[in-house]
Amino acid sequence: MSVVEQRYQAVLAVIGQGETVTSVAERFGVSRKTVHVWLARYEAGGLEGLADRSHRPAGHPGSRLAEADYYWLGPTFPDGRPHSVPIWGLWSANQGQGAEAETKAGSPMPSSA
């Protein structure tokens, strides 16, 4: 029996047969909270709602760098935009090379003011 089928059986036991959440949880070896989650997911999405979900986070607040976190590297693209690379990119490329590598890599991006 698949995971979805087992969860569906648990949901049917509560909804269709009137069993208590506690007894269903004990029978399926899960917590009462898990049975309540399955009931809510079934109500919201039917059988598809009972399928396993990804645990991968939707995003990370540190995944986007601010403009101040980029360095200007000199030449620009044909449309005038500066070549930029995140500071962490410079750090990883120059790791262990000291201050000499930092000055070769570029200067801070000029301010717009």
N, C-alpha and C positions, 0 to 999 in steps of 0.2 A: 504494500500500500504506500502510495507517495505521501510526501509531507502535506501537500494540499488536501489530499483525501482524508488524512488523519485529522487535520484541522476542521475540515468540513463535517466529519463525523462528530467531533466535539461540539461544534456549533449546532448541529441538528439535535444532539442530545439535550442541549439547553433549551433551544427554541421549540423544537417539535415534540420532544418527549417530556418536557417539563422537569428535567433533572436539575439539581442545584449546581451552581458553578463550582462549589467546593467538591462535590462528588465527581464531577467530570474532570476537574483538575487532578484529583488523586488518581483516577483511572488512567489518565494519559501521562501522568508523571510530570506535570508542569504546575506552575503557581496559579492561583486564582487570577492574579493580575494578567497573566498570559492569556487565559481563557477570555477575560474581558477585552483584551486587545484583539483577539481573533473575532469576537462578536462585533466589535466596532468596525473592524476592517471588512468583515463580510457584509455588514449593513451598508457600508460606503461603496464597496466595489465588487460585491458578489464573490464568485469563486476566484477571480483574478486578484481580489484583495487579500486572499489567503496565501498567495505565493510569497516566497522569500524575497526580501528587499535588500538592496545594496546597503552596506554599512559605510560606503565611501562618503566623506563629507562633500557637500555641494560646493564649498569654496573655503578659502582661508583669508582672513583679513590682511595678512602680511604678503599675499601673493601679488599685490599691485604696488608698485613703487611710485612715490611722488616724483614730480619733475625735478625737485632738488636732489634726488638720488641718482641722477644721471650726469655723466661727464661729457663735455663737448670734445670731440677728437680732431677738430681742425677742419678738413675739407667738408664740403656739403654735397648733398645729392643735387642732380640737375635742377630740381624744382626749388632749391634753396634751403631745404630742411637740413639741419646739421646731422652728421653721423653721431649717434649716441649709443652708449652701452651702459647698462646698470653698474653701479659701484661694485656689487658682488661679482660681476663678470670681470672687472679689472682686478679685483682682489684675487680671484681664483686663477686668473691668467698670470699674475705677477707674484703669486704667493712665494714667500721666502726670498724675494729678490731685493728687498729693502726699499729705501726712499728713492734710489736711483731709477728703479722701474716705474714708480709712481709719477715722476716728472716726465718720463718718456711717454707714458700712456696718454697724457692729456691734461688739460687744465679744467677747472670747474666750468660748467656751462655758464655763459654770460647771462646776466639778469636781463629781464625785459624792461626794466625801469630806466 
